[in-house]
């Protein structure tokens, strides 16, 4: 990918899925043709969003 291109939601999800399967940032970056820094940033952002969503959904179960 050219420098400065935006990462799509599908790409972010794919990065996260590959990371969950035990991939390294460097290997994922090579596969998706992105920089390891970009992959790292988006994996961490996606992970934070998943955690926040789980937290909000679990609040309804607490009495």
C-alpha positions, 0 to 999 in steps of 0.5 A: 500500500502507498504511504498515507492510505487509510486502513479500512474497518475490514483491514483492522478486523483482519489484523486483529484476527491474525494477531489473535491466531498468534501472528506477530506484527511484522508477519501480519504487516508483511502479509497485508503490505502495511508497516508493523507500526500501523498494524500494532496501532490498529490491533491495540485500538481494535482490542480496546474497542472490543474490551470496552464493548464487553465491559458495557454489555456486562454492566447489565448483568450486575445487580 
